Every structure is written in structure tokens, then in C-alpha cells.
Amino acid sequence: MKLTAKAAFAVTLLAPLAAFAAGEAPAKEAKSENLITVYLQGGWVMHILLVCSIAMVWLIIDIWLRTNRPKMTPPEDVATAQDRFRAGDYVGAYQAMKAGVSPFAEVVRAALGSIGHGKDATEEALYSTVDKINSTLQTRINYLSVIGVCAPMIGLLGTVGGMRGAFGSLGSSGISGGVGELAGHIGEVLVATATGLLVAIPAFAAFYFLRNKLQGSMHYLQNECERLFRNAPYEYLQNTDVGQEETYAALPNWIDAPEG
């Protein structure tokens, strides 16, 4: 898995520059170029685009791992919860889910903590926890959309700055400086725009793909949790503290505690 992640990182990081350099292959006879040369031609904005590329690769790998169905709803956690529920050991189920670190364990633990207050309170705790997990992961995915929107603008900013310098050079040297030299400068500053677009395309593609992947994983998680609490004996669990957590809310200190 580590090797795959490193390979994905290298490919995504170097793909924009490699693609742009490949587009200039016919001109190799006039001037030999490599990735470093193309990178330097883009100007200072290429450093920002490099950071965007690194952030994009990290987000893609991180979100992919987090939204895997076995990661969100581990079969071993599901089996443990089902066994405890079949045995009527709700306290044991709560403790087992408290020791778990998966989203499934978090949802079941929250629902069990409210099971003594009835079906409505239990379902409210279940769905609110599912929404919280979904919102947290969706926020990470949204960062890919931010990169996809900002990368072309950053590249365009570098191009505009480079064009300003190119035309300033033309103004100082005049037409005698040569149209070919001006065209060469313009070609160099367009590297930033092309790189920004080539960073944005995979960012947007990953955004939509991972968003759909998250929806599927969340639906599966919610269905497994709902199955677990279907036909739960709420009437026998009324006012029970399954979680057995410490309670901090006491009577107001101006009220005398009942004697005895």
C-alpha cells in the first residue's frame, strides 16, 4: 500500500509538467528541455501550484482510505455488536463500541448512550452522529474542489505577470528585438496556465468520484446501524444508563437534597 501511495504521489506531482513538456516535443531540436526547465519557466506561481499538487495527492489518498467500506463499517465491529445485541448484553456492546475507533462504533455507541430515553431519542442520536461523520468527511472532499477552482486562477496570475514582463521587454527594445523572442517569452509564461489547468482536472475528477464513494459508504453504514436497533426492546430499557458514564448534572445547590 505504501508503494502504491508513493507511486500515485509521484505521478500526480509530475504529470502536469510532463504533459506540458511532451506538448513541446517538436521543438526539442531548437532547445532541449526537461521537467526542471519547464518548472522554472512558469515563474514563482509554480511553487504554489506544487503545494497544491502535494495537497491534492495527500487528500486523495487520505479520503480514499477513510471512505473505504471496511474502514467505515468493519465486519468485526458489526459481528461484535450483533453478538452482544443477540445476548441482550447492551452494556457489553457499549463497552465494545467504546473501545472501537471506526465510524460504525461511534454511531452505535452514541445510539446506545440514548437507548434508555426511548426509540425517538435513540434514532435521533444515531442519525445526528451519522450526519456528523458525513459532514467531517465531506469537508475534506470539498478541499479538492477548492484546489480545482484556485489552481487555474493561480496559473493565470503567473501568466499575466509573465506577459507584463514580456511586453515590458518589447517596449524597451522595440520591434527590432524580434517577434520570435517575444513569442518565446509568451510560450514560457503560458506554462503556469497549463500547469494550473492540469492540476485542476484531476482535483475535480477526484472530488466527484470520492463524493459518490462517500455517499455509498455512508448509506451502508446507516443501514447496518438501523438493522442493529430494529425491534430493540425499548420498553425494558426505559431509564437505564447503558453507557454508565459519569453524570455531572446535579440538583441546583440552592435546593436541599431529599433526606434519606
C-alpha positions, 0 to 999 in steps of 0.5 A: 500500500505504501508503494502504491501511495508513493507511486500515485504521489509521484505521478500526480506531482509530475504529470502536469509538467510532463504533459506540458513538456511532451506538448513541446516535443517538436521543438526539442531540436531548437532547445532541449528541455526537461521537467526542471526547465519547464518548472522554472519557466512558469515563474514563482506561481509554480511553487504554489501550484506544487503545494497544491499538487502535494495537497491534492495527492495527500487528500486523495489518498487520505479520503480514499482510505477513510471512505473505504467500506471496511474502514467505515463499517468493519465486519468485526465491529458489526459481528461484535455488536450483533453478538452482544445485541443477540445476548441482550448484553447492551452494556457489553456492546457499549463497552465494545463500541467504546473501545472501537475507533471506526465510524460504525462504533461511534454511531452505535455507541452514541445510539446506545448512550440514548437507548434508555430515553426511548426509540425517538431519542435513540434514532435521533442520536444515531442519525445526528452522529451519522450526519456528523461523520458525513459532514467531517468527511465531506469537508475534506472532499470539498478541499479538492474542489477548492484546489480545482477552482484556485489552481487555474486562477493561480496559473493565470496570475503567473501568466499575466505577470509573465506577459507584463514582463514580456511586453515590458521587454518589447517596449524597451527594445522595440520591434527590432528585438524580434517577434520570435523572442517575444513569442518565446517569452509568451510560450514560457509564461503560458506554462503556469496556465497549463500547469494550473489547468492540469492540476485542476482536472484531476482535483475535480475528477477526484472530488466527484468520484470520492463524493459518490464513494462517500455517499455509498459508504455512508448509506451502508453504514446507516443501514447496518446501524438501523438493522442493529436497533430494529425491534430493540426492546425499548420498553425494558430499557426505559431509564437505564444508563447503558453507557454508565458514564459519569453524570455531572448534572446535579440538583441546583445547590440552592435546593436541599437534597431529599433526606434519606 
